[in-house]
Structure formats: structure tokens, C-alpha cells
Amino acid sequence: MPSPPVYTYPPHIADLFLPSESFGATVAREAVPTRFGHSVLFRASPLPPEKTAVYDGDRDFSDTVLPAGWRLNDKRRPLPEAVRFQKNVKIKLRDGVTLLADVFTPADLGKEEKVPAILVWSPYGKTFRSVLDITKIPFTAGVNLSKLSGLEKFEGPDPAEWCPRRYAIVNIDPRGIFDSEGDVGSSIPGRDETVNDSYDVIDWIAAQSWCNGKVGTTGNSQLAMSQYFIAEGQNPHLAAIAPWEGLTDNFRHVNFRGGIPEILFPAFIAAKTIASRGKFEDSIATFYSPGQDALYRSYAKTKTAKPTKIKVPIYSTAALGSTIHLLGSIMAWKYADTPHKWIRIHGGQEWHDYYQQENVEDLAGFFDHFLKGIDNGWPERTPRVRYQLQPHGGDLSRHYFTAPVFPPPGVKDWQLHLSGDGRLVPAPAASGDDTSHVLAYNAEDSSAFVSWTYTHPSTASTPLEFAGIPRVKVHAAARSHTDFDLCFTVRKLSASGTVLDHFCYPLADLQDAAAHVGQRAPPAHELLPRSSLFRYVGPTGLIRASRRKVREPTDEEREISLDGFPFHPHDEDWPVEPGQVVEIVTGLWPMTMTVAPGEGLRLDIGPVNTNYQDVPVPIQVTRPNENKGETLIYFGGKYDSHFYLPLLQRAQ
């Protein structure tokens, strides 16, 4: 039998920050054909369960009642009521593969009472087996552990909260995870495995004697992303979904945002958080495999959600600071094909937001209505869109504005031109002034950038408010290279010109949560770790010059595009010659920001996204820089380079 083919990662991403034998650049991989016409590359699992600290080897079914007052340890929440805990429940799928699940139900559930179930789907390990959990996040993500029992799956609902509300919680280990049979479909949800597997699991749940026949889903991040594919299956027992922070397009939102390879996050997830003893789908290598070629082709499409196939009620959230989930969260809500859809756009961090009691109560109202049929008025009293405008520089604003749509009514494109004196100006140069300008920076220096600023007049009577999609048009060239990358960042400036980060937590919550576990949180926001877990700089945009192609999306592509955000198909490369000036039009991720009189904005253009990284633990990693030589930015005169901001003009 011939040896399996060996594929190598491109040099700029090989062993980027995971120098271990389990995640080498050259590893044997097996090409497995799929029903979508392409092959997927599988490899040995980077993380067998036995190498994790959380695996106890227990694969046997057990049925236990945890009494009221049970506590995992003295830092955790005691159970307010007794809970029945069925561990390692076997669920057989249509192809004969058996998955293991943990099922929590109210212990006093009578034979006649039926309850709805909440299905929690992710590859991070079910109860007590999360390789990554909130205890490993600095300051426990501002969530005081006395509010959580420890029975929750990472990023998911706590049975101690939901079983007393008369719900069942089903924590699943999907295909290939820990002791569930089969091979791991991917470190990212996809159509090839999630749609059918979840359909079968929902059928199993609905058939249980304790279930009322209705199933909902909820959770952050992976738990949200999976919900789009679960809903795509359109199982009649699926009654509502609550994806709180979930990207929809793995290609455009994380792996190849703007056409630029970005594997920090997927590599971390694949090698450090997903335990499996079966074969593991290597998504990064498959993106680069022959026929896929790091373009948006058939493989990338199987990792892209289809929100128009969501037919059930949906309650989404979108966090400004999430550098991978924000755009997709809005797109899933926008394109879900249901009249029953709501979104809450906030400035908090997703885990902290998920476990805040007022948000738990809000989610319970949504589920009570759609899973239990309670006429509680939740749909009528809840605005379709809630959004916060953040001031940056201190505690986040918790005030919500409401709207029927997002961007809200009253938003207009405010055009600012790049001027020769370093300002962003609302009007182009005076008629007759055809002066063109050029600024250059060393693109091999990741910290290099050029910038333009706008200051809101101190005499203005009201702040500027922004809510929507920024976009930019620039003219640029690489002096001596055949391609180049651009990163656009909008930063908030204080009245004195200091850059103001947005902080994603109330400082008091971080200090309280840290003290509970014997840690000490910083005494001031400015001392928080420089990580996207804690800070948000402002909206960013990325584009590789050879991926600058823009066109109108087809009908099929409409749900992976967004009005106001130029659509890059990523279906081919457009070559760039050294010194060739090309026009680049692209979008930045959504912003909801206020700028007070005297404060300002700064547009930075540089070669690499040096902003805080969306990795679940703060690590200091330098993103790869493939730029060579100098990059030139042209503006003024025949080079009408400008910037659009979504200026909100609300009725006073």
C-alpha cells in the first residue's frame, strides 16, 4: 500500500507558535473524498485525550442525583435544587457512529411532566472535560465562579441555572471528540458533519420520555457557530436558537480575512483545545491543498454557514471586541429567514456577557416563549435591535439604543478625504488644486504605519455618533514587490490626542472575580493585559492587494455579503507589478462609537494587523509579515483616496 501523501504548510505559517511534535509543519495526511466533490486532508490527532489533564478514562454510563447544595468545590455555586446527572449517554447516529453526551434534568421530574432541552454543541469536551475553560482565563473573564456550578460546558449554559427553570441540558461530545466515535470533522464547524449529526441527536432528544419535543441551542463562539449548521438541518423539533457571538464565514472572517492568511486562532484551537484519538481534519492544510489553493472554493464553502436556511426564532448577540465573531453575528441575524429574530450589539466580552444575570433572564424569556409556549410578552417587548454606543477610555456604556434594523435608521455615509497635512477632511481639496501626495513606510516593519486624523470641533454642541459599516478607498503600490497587505484601523483619540482603547469589562467585575480565586486584577483599566479579551481598539479592515477584486455578489452569495461592505469574492488573484498603483476599496468591521466635542479619530494604514489578537488566552505572538520593501499610499489630486464613516443622525 503506498504511503499517504505528505503536505507542507507554506513557510510563513508553519509552526507559527506551536513548536511541538504534535503540530509539525510536515505531517503525513490522508486525502479523503467528500460528497461535495473535493477531498479533505486528515491527520493524526494533535491532542489525544490521554495527554490532557482533564481526561479520567471514564467511558461508562452512570446515573446520579446531585443533591441540592452539591458543590464542585468551595469556589463554585451550590446547586439550588437537586439535578439528575446522566453521564456518558450513548447516542447512535445514522451511520452507526456513537456519540457520548451528558444529560442534566430536574431531579424531581415526574412521569407526566415534559421539559424542553437545550443542546450544547462544541468540540471542547463535555462536563468536566473542557481542555479550555473559564478557570484558565485571566481573572475568570470577570465572572465570579460563585455564579457557576462547574457543570457547564465551556461557553455554555449552567445546569444549576437552567434545570431549576425546568429545562434539560444536553452536553454533547461531537464526532471524534474524547470517547465519541469517529473522526473529528474539523476544529471549525462545517456542513459535512454538523448538519446530519445534529439532526440525529435532536431526534434522539425529542424521543426521550422527559422531553416535550422541543429543542433549543445556545452558547458562545464555537457553540454559536455550530448552531447555524444545526439550524440548516431544519429538524422539526428544533424550536429556537440563541447563537451569542458566532462567525458565519471561516474563510473571510478568520482564516483568510482580506485574503491574508491568519492561522493564530485556528492553530491554537486545533492543537491545544480539541482532544481526539481519531483522525483529525486539518482545515489549514486543506485550504492550501491543490484545487483549493487558499481561494474561496468548494472546501471553504462547506465551512460557511447559510443563514437563509435558519427558519426558527433566533436571538443573537454581537460583541464589538470580538475580532472574529462580530461581523458574522450580524450577518446571521440579518439573513435568518424568520420573522422572529433579535440581536443585541454590545461592548462587553462574550463570556462575561453570557453569564450576567440580566442576560440570563433575558435568554430565559426567549426560551420560555418559544420552547415552552408561555405567553410572556417577550417578543412584543423586546426590540428587534439593541445596540450600545461606546465612548472608549473607561468603563463600557451599558445603555442600549433600540432600532428595527442595523445599521439603524438615520445612518449616512460621511466621507472624509485624506489630505496632505495629515488630516481627514470632510471636503476634497479646493477646486483647481490637483496636487497629488504619496507617503511611504517600510512594510517589512510590522509596527510601521501612516495616519490621518479628524478632530471634532470643541465648539460642537453634540457628540458624533457612529453605528454601521465603515469603508475605505485608497491608491497604493509596493515599490519593489509583487504584492502587499494593508491593515486599516480606526482609533479613538482623547481631546489631548491620546489613543483611547475600549475596555470590555466593568473594572469592578474583574476585581471581584479575581479576588474570589485569589488573583489580583489591575487597579485601572489602562493596566489590563493588551489582549482582545480585555481591549478593543476600534474597527479594522484587512486586504491583500492581489485579492482586491470587488464585484456585486450573486444571489447565492448575498448571505455572505453585507450592504456597505465591498464584496471580495476571493475566487482569483489579481497580480500586482512592482510600482504599479492600484485602487483598493474594502470594508472595515462594524463600529458603534461616540466622539465628544474636542475628541478625534485616527485612521492608521500599516502592513500587518498588530492589534490585539482574539486568542482565548493572552499570548504574545507576532503575526507573520510577508510584505517586502516599501508600501506607498497615494492621495489627493488624481488619487481620490477617502474614508466613509457610518454617521448616525438620530432624532433628538
Phi and psi in degrees as a GROMACS rama.xvg file:
@    title "Ramachandran Plot"
@    xaxis  label "Phi"
@    yaxis  label "Psi"
@TYPE xy
-65.7566  152.054  PRO-2
-67.1481  146.3  SER-3
-65.6209  151.419  PRO-4
-64.9993  152.007  PRO-5
-110.814  125.596  VAL-6
-111.969  143.768  TYR-7
-114.417  138.132  THR-8
-67.2058  148.177  TYR-9
-54.5635  145.803  PRO-10
-55.5947  -32.8434  PRO-11
-74.2366  -10.7516  HIS-12
-120.018  -4.79885  ILE-13
-67.0788  130.602  ALA-14
48.3019  45.3364  ASP-15
-58.2849  -48.2072  LEU-16
-149.212  19.8152  PHE-17
-124.18  70.5239  LEU-18
-75.9672  80.1873  PRO-19
-141.748  157.889  SER-20
-66.1998  -18.0869  GLU-21
-84.1946  -9.16169  SER-22
-138.839  55.6685  PHE-23
-78.0766  163.613  GLY-24
-72.3487  -31.8249  ALA-25
-116.302  105.835  THR-26
-136.181  141.538  VAL-27
-65.8603  132.64  ALA-28
-132.616  147.529  ARG-29
-108.889  127.566  GLU-30
-85.3872  117.168  ALA-31
-112.326  119.309  VAL-32
-63.7027  149.818  PRO-33
-123.287  169.075  THR-34
-72.6532  -4.15123  ARG-35
-97.039  5.14498  PHE-36
93.2719  -0.333197  GLY-37
-125.477  168.413  HIS-38
-102.42  149.038  SER-39
-113.146  139.876  VAL-40
-90.5617  123.651  LEU-41
-110.034  152.16  PHE-42
-144.039  171.463  ARG-43
-63.74  146.453  ALA-44
-59.8392  132.846  SER-45
-69.7881  -19.8731  PRO-46
-140.097  85.0556  LEU-47
-62.0216  146.726  PRO-48
-53.575  -37.0087  PRO-49
-64.1109  -17.1543  GLU-50
-91.3291  1.40506  LYS-51
-96.2206  157.735  THR-52
-82.5563  -8.91433  ALA-53
-101.992  -6.07849  VAL-54
-87.4575  125.356  TYR-55
-107.012  0.24051  ASP-56
78.3586  1.57553  GLY-57
-82.5208  111.762  ASP-58
-113.064  0.751576  ARG-59
-85.6492  148.504  ASP-60
-69.991  139.677  PHE-61
-142.991  153.497  SER-62
-133.505  108.211  ASP-63
-129.25  145.235  THR-64
-102.23  118.378  VAL-65
-87.4782  118.811  LEU-66
-72.8174  159.794  PRO-67
-55.3975  135.668  ALA-68
93.3151  -11.0897  GLY-69
-56.4577  138.275  TRP-70
-135.11  138.97  ARG-71
-65.5297  -42.7454  LEU-72
-161.405  179.297  ASN-73
-73.7547  -5.42312  ASP-74
-93.2176  -12.3713  LYS-75
-99.6798  164.826  ARG-76
-71.4916  132.58  ARG-77
-76.4135  149.825  PRO-78
-67.0198  126.537  LEU-79
-72.9909  -24.7763  PRO-80
-141.842  160.258  GLU-81
-65.7089  143.009  ALA-82
-130.224  134.438  VAL-83
-85.0555  127.321  ARG-84
-119.764  105.836  PHE-85
-99.6485  113.817  GLN-86
-101.893  141.464  LYS-87
58.786  47.156  ASN-88
-73.1276  132.252  VAL-89
-90.2464  131.7  LYS-90
-127.286  115.8  ILE-91
-91.3342  132.83  LYS-92
-92.5046  170.979  LEU-93
-60.1325  -26.667  ARG-94
-94.8987  10.0287  ASP-95
92.4373  -9.7475  GLY-96
-70.3063  139.288  VAL-97
-108.393  127.207  THR-98
-101.553  154.733  LEU-99
-109.132  139.862  LEU-100
-136.258  153.847  ALA-101
-107.273  130.288  ASP-102
-119.548  125.533  VAL-103
-114.331  129.404  PHE-104
-136.479  158.855  THR-105
-57.9554  133.273  PRO-106
-67.5417  -25.5845  ALA-107
-95.6386  20.1703  ASP-108
-65.7542  118.896  LEU-109
-79.8793  168.701  GLY-110
-64.4749  -27.2425  LYS-111
-91.3954  -17.9857  GLU-112
-83.8874  135.701  GLU-113
-119.161  140.639  LYS-114
-127.104  152.97  VAL-115
-76.5956  162.065  PRO-116
-115.724  147.116  ALA-117
-112.412  116.121  ILE-118
-90.656  130.404  LEU-119
-119.187  112.565  VAL-120
-122.74  116.073  TRP-121
-165.95  165.535  SER-122
-90.8779  11.7112  PRO-123
-85.9988  1.70044  TYR-124
100.238  137.077  GLY-125
-80.0593  -156.25  LYS-126
-53.3071  129.079  THR-127
67.741  6.57001  PHE-128
-121.92  18.6223  ARG-129
-74.8515  112.915  SER-130
-60.2971  -38.774  VAL-131
-113.831  125.729  LEU-132
-143.224  177.944  ASP-133
-66.9665  -20.7673  ILE-134
-70.2659  -18.1289  THR-135
-92.6937  -1.3838  LYS-136
-91.1992  134.942  ILE-137
-52.1382  133.808  PRO-138
58.6987  26.2513  PHE-139
42.6039  40.8221  THR-140
54.2525  29.8495  ALA-141
73.2986  8.52803  GLY-142
-102.009  113.192  VAL-143
-64.794  122.462  ASN-144
-63.0418  -15.3586  LEU-145
-68.6564  -8.51078  SER-146
-93.826  -7.26135  LYS-147
-125.958  139.659  LEU-148
-81.8004  -20.4403  SER-149
91.3577  -5.24992  GLY-150
-82.6778  -11.4824  LEU-151
-74.8707  146.223  GLU-152
-74.9983  147.383  LYS-153
-52.4878  127.845  PHE-154
73.4471  12.6419  GLU-155
-121.819  -179.952  GLY-156
-73.753  148.859  PRO-157
-91.618  121.685  ASP-158
-55.6958  -29.5113  PRO-159
-63.9571  -25.5015  ALA-160
-88.9526  -39.5369  GLU-161
-94.6258  -30.499  TRP-162
-64.2575  -42.436  CYS-163
-62.3395  -19.9483  PRO-164
-84.7798  5.34572  ARG-165
70.48  51.0715  ARG-166
-126.318  154.057  TYR-167
-98.9934  146.288  ALA-168
-115.303  128.377  ILE-169
-117.878  106.909  VAL-170
-94.4577  117.697  ASN-171
-107.393  143.347  ILE-172
-98.5158  107.357  ASP-173
-63.4186  177.374  PRO-174
-46.4184  123.217  ARG-175
84.4647  -7.16757  GLY-176
-85.8539  130.501  ILE-177
47.6288  -113.045  PHE-178
-100.133  5.09406  ASP-179
-71.4394  140.178  SER-180
-73.291  166.03  GLU-181
96.7863  -178.299  GLY-182
-101.605  150.977  ASP-183
-72.4965  123.714  VAL-184
-61.628  -38.9462  GLY-185
175.586  166.32  SER-186
-79.6724  -6.04722  SER-187
-127.21  140.301  ILE-188
-59.18  150.22  PRO-189
-152.326  168.526  GLY-190
-71.3869  -30.1432  ARG-191
-66.5695  -28.8105  ASP-192
-120.44  -37.8605  GLU-193
-71.8164  -40.2855  THR-194
-60.3229  -55.154  VAL-195
-72.2027  -41.0176  ASN-196
-62.2215  -45.2195  ASP-197
-68.0317  -33.529  SER-198
-59.0791  -45.6895  TYR-199
-66.9511  -38.8306  ASP-200
-65.124  -41.8464  VAL-201
-63.5067  -40.7835  ILE-202
-57.6933  -43.5314  ASP-203
-62.8568  -45.304  TRP-204
-60.1181  -48.3156  ILE-205
-62.1802  -25.0131  ALA-206
-84.7732  -6.24275  ALA-207
-71.6458  148.19  GLN-208
-63.4213  -24.6959  SER-209
-88.8639  -7.99642  TRP-210
-93.1681  140.589  CYS-211
-83.939  6.7467  ASN-212
90.6055  2.10758  GLY-213
-119.124  137.85  LYS-214
-128.576  137.38  VAL-215
-121.645  169.971  GLY-216
-135.079  150.991  THR-217
-159.172  166.225  THR-218
137.228  167.676  GLY-219
-93.6029  154.609  ASN-220
57.1767  -118.022  SER-221
-53.0211  -37.9115  GLN-222
-68.7444  -24.161  LEU-223
-83.8741  -44.8731  ALA-224
-57.4087  -41.6006  MET-225
-64.1725  -29.044  SER-226
-64.5403  -31.3688  GLN-227
-62.6737  -42.2487  TYR-228
-74.5464  -34.1286  PHE-229
-61.2473  -44.684  ILE-230
-68.2815  -29.6164  ALA-231
-60.4864  -31.1361  GLU-232
-67.8204  -21.2127  GLY-233
55.2277  43.3008  GLN-234
-62.8163  131.292  ASN-235
-64.0626  -17.1514  PRO-236
-85.3342  -13.3519  HIS-237
-75.9309  117.922  LEU-238
-107.761  -20.8623  ALA-239
-170.357  152.112  ALA-240
-131.122  151.247  ILE-241
-135.551  75.5136  ALA-242
-80.3118  106.306  PRO-243
-100.513  94.9327  TRP-244
81.822  91.5511  GLU-245
-151.057  121.913  GLY-246
-67.0252  155.152  LEU-247
-108.915  -20.2178  THR-248
-132.068  97.0516  ASP-249
-61.0697  -32.1694  ASN-250
-67.8162  -55.6454  PHE-251
-79.7528  -25.3225  ARG-252
-96.8052  -16.9139  HIS-253
-147.032  -55.4577  VAL-254
-68.1398  -38.6865  ASN-255
-139.313  51.3608  PHE-256
-62.1091  123.198  ARG-257
68.9146  12.9223  GLY-258
85.0283  3.1292  GLY-259
-97.6683  123.723  ILE-260
-59.5223  133.34  PRO-261
-142.556  101.132  GLU-262
-114.359  6.19203  ILE-263
-53.3697  -51.3836  LEU-264
-70.4453  -54.1197  PHE-265
-62.1793  -31.8601  PRO-266
-68.7905  -40.3906  ALA-267
-60.7982  -48.259  PHE-268
-60.9253  -45.8195  ILE-269
-65.4275  -43.1525  ALA-270
-92.813  -21.026  ALA-271
-119.237  -9.42  LYS-272
-128.516  -12.0303  THR-273
-113.461  112.628  ILE-274
-96.9452  126.459  ALA-275
-155.985  148.295  SER-276
-108.348  -3.13364  ARG-277
-89.1376  -168.553  GLY-278
-74.3604  154.919  LYS-279
-124.947  125.94  PHE-280
-70.3542  120.224  GLU-281
-91.7234  93.3487  ASP-282
-67.7171  -36.7955  SER-283
-64.6367  -48.5869  ILE-284
-63.5403  -36.1222  ALA-285
-67.1839  -38.5289  THR-286
-56.6208  -34.2396  PHE-287
-92.5333  -3.21354  TYR-288
-69.4597  157.714  SER-289
-55.8775  131.651  PRO-290
96.9489  -23.9165  GLY-291
-100.669  -46.9684  GLN-292
55.8527  33.1298  ASP-293
58.8105  28.2708  ALA-294
-113.027  167.522  LEU-295
-82.1854  87.1815  TYR-296
-120.583  -159.608  ARG-297
-59.152  -38.6131  SER-298
-66.1691  -46.4839  TYR-299
-59.0641  -34.6108  ALA-300
-66.6093  -31.857  LYS-301
-72.0869  -15.3064  THR-302
-101.271  10.6868  LYS-303
-111.565  127.214  THR-304
-70.0926  158.708  ALA-305
-118.791  85.0983  LYS-306
-59.0603  -26.4305  PRO-307
-66.5061  -13.759  THR-308
-88.2098  -1.8558  LYS-309
-80.6735  114.289  ILE-310
-111.273  -6.38742  LYS-311
-99.659  163.794  VAL-312
-55.9989  141.029  PRO-313
-134.709  132.618  ILE-314
-121.451  110.166  TYR-315
-107.82  159.146  SER-316
-131.275  156.757  THR-317
-141.765  121.082  ALA-318
-98.8782  130.036  ALA-319
-57.1411  -37.1912  LEU-320
-78.4852  -5.73873  GLY-321
-79.9257  108.379  SER-322
-80.111  -0.516618  THR-323
-122.338  -23.7164  ILE-324
-101.726  -20.5879  HIS-325
-55.3708  -53.9921  LEU-326
-64.432  -44.3974  LEU-327
-65.5064  -34.7822  GLY-328
-60.2275  -42.1825  SER-329
-69.0492  -40.7242  ILE-330
-66.3485  -40.5247  MET-331
-61.7709  -44.2964  ALA-332
-63.6319  -45.1991  TRP-333
-62.3978  -41.3998  LYS-334
-99.6686  -2.65441  TYR-335
-57.6459  131.392  ALA-336
-90.6758  66.3656  ASP-337
-150.18  143.805  THR-338
-75.1172  -10.8886  PRO-339
-103.515  84.0323  HIS-340
-144.896  139.854  LYS-341
-139.062  150.669  TRP-342
-142.141  144.744  ILE-343
-125.596  114.646  ARG-344
-103.962  118.288  ILE-345
-133.589  170.337  HIS-346
-101.182  7.87391  GLY-347
-86.3952  -178.617  GLY-348
-94.8726  142.297  GLN-349
-61.1657  -40.0198  GLU-350
-71.6927  -44.1698  TRP-351
-60.0695  -44.1945  HIS-352
-63.3072  -39.2712  ASP-353
-63.2137  -35.2352  TYR-354
-100.269  5.49523  TYR-355
-67.7768  134.66  GLN-356
-60.5138  -37.6231  GLN-357
-65.3151  -30.2038  GLU-358
-78.2048  -34.7459  ASN-359
-61.6188  -43.374  VAL-360
-62.7545  -40.1019  GLU-361
-62.8656  -45.5108  ASP-362
-64.729  -37.6744  LEU-363
-63.1363  -37.79  ALA-364
-62.5077  -40.5889  GLY-365
-62.0398  -50.6729  PHE-366
-68.3849  -39.2861  PHE-367
-57.0167  -38.8726  ASP-368
-71.9277  -48.0954  HIS-369
-91.7587  -20.183  PHE-370
-102.458  -25.3669  LEU-371
-110.198  -12.0081  LYS-372
74.5356  22.094  GLY-373
-78.334  129.214  ILE-374
-84.0463  78.4823  ASP-375
-102.017  1.24807  ASN-376
77.9983  4.82831  GLY-377
-58.2284  -47.7633  TRP-378
-62.1847  -33.8029  PRO-379
-76.6645  -36.389  GLU-380
-90.096  -11.4316  ARG-381
-95.4696  119.139  THR-382
-60.6983  145.831  PRO-383
-61.8597  -35.7104  ARG-384
-130.487  127.393  VAL-385
-120.514  133.393  ARG-386
-144.098  149.967  TYR-387
-107.776  145.99  GLN-388
-106.473  121.044  LEU-389
-101.444  135.004  GLN-390
-85.4546  -17.9365  PRO-391
66.6607  146.241  HIS-392
102.133  -11.495  GLY-393
-154.24  -152.767  GLY-394
-60.401  142.868  ASP-395
-66.7776  150.756  LEU-396
-75.7708  134.786  SER-397
-104.559  4.4668  ARG-398
-79.2712  133.24  HIS-399
-104.765  132.082  TYR-400
-92.2046  159.832  PHE-401
-124.816  153.854  THR-402
-159.801  160.427  ALA-403
-81.0725  -20.4055  PRO-404
-144.437  168.971  VAL-405
-136.301  132.844  PHE-406
-56.1602  149.347  PRO-407
-70.651  159.829  PRO-408
-56.4147  145.426  PRO-409
96.7318  -2.68363  GLY-410
-82.7694  133.709  VAL-411
-129.531  154.283  LYS-412
-72.5327  120.863  ASP-413
-105.811  113.603  TRP-414
-91.2402  126.206  GLN-415
-120.883  131.93  LEU-416
-99.932  145.755  HIS-417
-78.5859  117.552  LEU-418
-104.754  164.018  SER-419
-69.9509  -16.8737  GLY-420
-98.195  14.4238  ASP-421
84.4051  11.3983  GLY-422
-103.804  157.042  ARG-423
-95.9334  120.543  LEU-424
-119.164  140.72  VAL-425
-67.3897  -20.12  PRO-426
-123.596  147.829  ALA-427
-67.5623  172.451  PRO-428
-55.5887  151.49  ALA-429
-55.9574  148.289  ALA-430
-54.2509  134.22  SER-431
96.813  -16.4429  GLY-432
-91.068  102.095  ASP-433
-106.902  27.3685  ASP-434
-69.3059  129.213  THR-435
-102.952  150.21  SER-436
-128.514  158.874  HIS-437
-144.217  136.49  VAL-438
-120.61  140.503  LEU-439
-121.915  149.463  ALA-440
-141.638  155.991  TYR-441
-75.5292  103.113  ASN-442
-71.6985  -12.8231  ALA-443
-79.089  -13.0203  GLU-444
-94.266  106.236  ASP-445
-61.3285  -22.804  SER-446
-88.0213  -4.0893  SER-447
-73.4514  147.462  ALA-448
-164.089  161.593  PHE-449
-118.278  155.536  VAL-450
-149.011  159.308  SER-451
-136.658  145.823  TRP-452
-125.544  152.923  THR-453
-127.943  132.89  TYR-454
-113.699  125.726  THR-455
-73.8962  123.429  HIS-456
-51.5409  135.991  PRO-457
-66.2365  -18.1423  SER-458
-85.6535  -5.10964  THR-459
-62.5619  147.825  ALA-460
-89.6413  -17.2529  SER-461
-137.297  155.135  THR-462
-73.3666  160.733  PRO-463
-83.8557  141.787  LEU-464
-127.107  134.966  GLU-465
-126.621  135.742  PHE-466
-154.319  102.819  ALA-467
151.844  -150.745  GLY-468
-107.429  113.845  ILE-469
-76.9312  158.358  PRO-470
-151.549  164.874  ARG-471
-142.327  148.099  VAL-472
-127.771  122.266  LYS-473
-133.658  161.739  VAL-474
-112.804  130.012  HIS-475
-148.807  162.604  ALA-476
-153.242  156.841  ALA-477
-102.368  126.226  ALA-478
-61.9542  -39.0972  ARG-479
-135.553  7.91377  SER-480
-121.594  165.571  HIS-481
-95.4639  4.96574  THR-482
-164.133  164.7  ASP-483
-162.121  157.725  PHE-484
-112.488  147.496  ASP-485
-126.342  135.784  LEU-486
-118.912  123.901  CYS-487
-105.706  132.306  PHE-488
-134.919  132.258  THR-489
-101.768  121.106  VAL-490
-115.077  143.841  ARG-491
-85.8474  136.768  LYS-492
-115.696  140.786  LEU-493
-74.1511  175.194  SER-494
-62.8931  -24.0986  ALA-495
-92.253  0.7908  SER-496
93.4884  4.67344  GLY-497
-76.8709  137.799  THR-498
-68.8354  131.28  VAL-499
-110.777  116.496  LEU-500
-78.8966  155.166  ASP-501
-92.9631  134.795  HIS-502
-104.207  131.513  PHE-503
-88.2179  4.32666  CYS-504
-137.229  149.87  TYR-505
-66.093  128.542  PRO-506
-57.9705  -36.9806  LEU-507
-62.1452  -35.0655  ALA-508
-67.8646  -40.3671  ASP-509
-62.655  -43.7297  LEU-510
-66.0489  -41.0584  GLN-511
-64.6007  -47.0305  ASP-512
-65.3228  -40.581  ALA-513
-64.5435  -44.8703  ALA-514
-61.0478  -33.8367  ALA-515
-63.6084  -28.4087  HIS-516
-110.654  17.4686  VAL-517
78.472  18.5305  GLY-518
-101.474  169.051  GLN-519
-126.314  114.997  ARG-520
-79.7239  153.917  ALA-521
-58.5607  151.455  PRO-522
-79.3235  -8.49867  PRO-523
-143.234  150.308  ALA-524
-55.3146  -39.7302  HIS-525
-63.8141  -16.3643  GLU-526
-96.7407  2.48155  LEU-527
-67.0013  153.465  LEU-528
-54.4448  146.017  PRO-529
-85.9263  76.1433  ARG-530
-142.743  152.048  SER-531
-68.476  -11.8322  SER-532
-64.7825  -24.6496  LEU-533
-120.547  -27.2331  PHE-534
-130.768  152.718  ARG-535
-136.926  126.568  TYR-536
-84.0644  -34.7441  VAL-537
144.59  178.837  GLY-538
-66.0071  144.159  PRO-539
-128.333  156.705  THR-540
-139.692  143.254  GLY-541
-128.843  143.325  LEU-542
-157.349  136.955  ILE-543
-94.8337  134.81  ARG-544
-56.6134  -38.4985  ALA-545
-72.3771  -8.51052  SER-546
-110.978  23.9873  ARG-547
-75.5221  -8.42342  ARG-548
-52.627  130.502  LYS-549
-128.028  137.968  VAL-550
-153.669  170.617  ARG-551
-70.6711  136.427  GLU-552
-68.1798  147.843  PRO-553
-71.7126  172.846  THR-554
-58.1173  -40.0261  ASP-555
-67.5209  -30.384  GLU-556
-87.9844  -4.84906  GLU-557
-57.182  -38.716  ARG-558
-77.792  -4.41095  GLU-559
-109.524  16.312  ILE-560
-125.396  171.58  SER-561
-145.661  133.751  LEU-562
-54.0472  132.963  ASP-563
91.21  -12.5085  GLY-564
-109.701  108.002  PHE-565
-50.7542  134.663  PRO-566
-90.3534  117.962  PHE-567
-100.907  113.111  HIS-568
-71.9489  -24.084  PRO-569
53.3014  38.7729  HIS-570
-103.039  -5.79592  ASP-571
-163.391  161.28  GLU-572
-95.9296  138.766  ASP-573
-105.525  106.964  TRP-574
-60.6425  153.596  PRO-575
-127.028  129.062  VAL-576
-88.9805  151.281  GLU-577
-54.9355  129.351  PRO-578
82.5616  -7.15535  GLY-579
-74.202  123.6  GLN-580
-85.0745  122.159  VAL-581
-120.561  148.827  VAL-582
-87.0488  131.316  GLU-583
-124.037  123.927  ILE-584
-121.681  126.632  VAL-585
-154.188  168.227  THR-586
-103.767  159.354  GLY-587
-109.248  162.578  LEU-588
-72.7386  159.908  TRP-589
-56.908  151.544  PRO-590
-131.152  145.674  MET-591
-137.57  101.837  THR-592
-145.61  150.026  MET-593
-115.682  147.694  THR-594
-130.064  112.13  VAL-595
-77.1302  160.129  ALA-596
-52.3525  133.621  PRO-597
91.3064  -21.5704  GLY-598
-84.2802  174.523  GLU-599
-149.359  -179.813  GLY-600
-127.835  148.688  LEU-601
-130.414  128.585  ARG-602
-97.4879  117.086  LEU-603
-103.573  140.458  ASP-604
-125.398  123.146  ILE-605
-144.266  -177.465  GLY-606
-87.7203  -20.8797  PRO-607
-142.564  147.315  VAL-608
-76.0062  97.4732  ASN-609
-95.3605  8.70161  THR-610
-73.778  174.456  ASN-611
-62.1356  142.948  TYR-612
-96.5515  143.93  GLN-613
-90.3383  67.8797  ASP-614
-112.9  138.023  VAL-615
-62.5569  -13.1991  PRO-616
-129.261  144.374  VAL-617
-71.7564  114.879  PRO-618
-129.818  148.714  ILE-619
-96.3049  104.634  GLN-620
-132.818  134.842  VAL-621
-90.5438  123.072  THR-622
-66.1938  147.301  ARG-623
-65.2632  146.547  PRO-624
-124.414  110.661  ASN-625
-96.2694  2.0206  GLU-626
-70.234  151.644  ASN-627
-130.573  138.983  LYS-628
67.1077  -148.747  GLY-629
-98.8527  145.645  GLU-630
-107.926  138.516  THR-631
-114.994  131.48  LEU-632
-110.886  122.323  ILE-633
-105.964  140.084  TYR-634
-159.219  159.577  PHE-635
81.781  155.626  GLY-636
61.0345  -124.808  GLY-637
-74.4263  -9.43974  LYS-638
-104.745  87.2265  TYR-639
-81.8181  78.1958  ASP-640
-88.2319  128.744  SER-641
-152.427  175.964  HIS-642
-138.411  133.305  PHE-643
-108.844  131.813  TYR-644
-116.342  143.476  LEU-645
-83.3525  85.5185  PRO-646
-78.1095  125.174  LEU-647
-95.4451  125.513  LEU-648
-117.122  86.7392  GLN-649
-83.5747  149.169  ARG-650
-64.8058  130.484  ALA-651
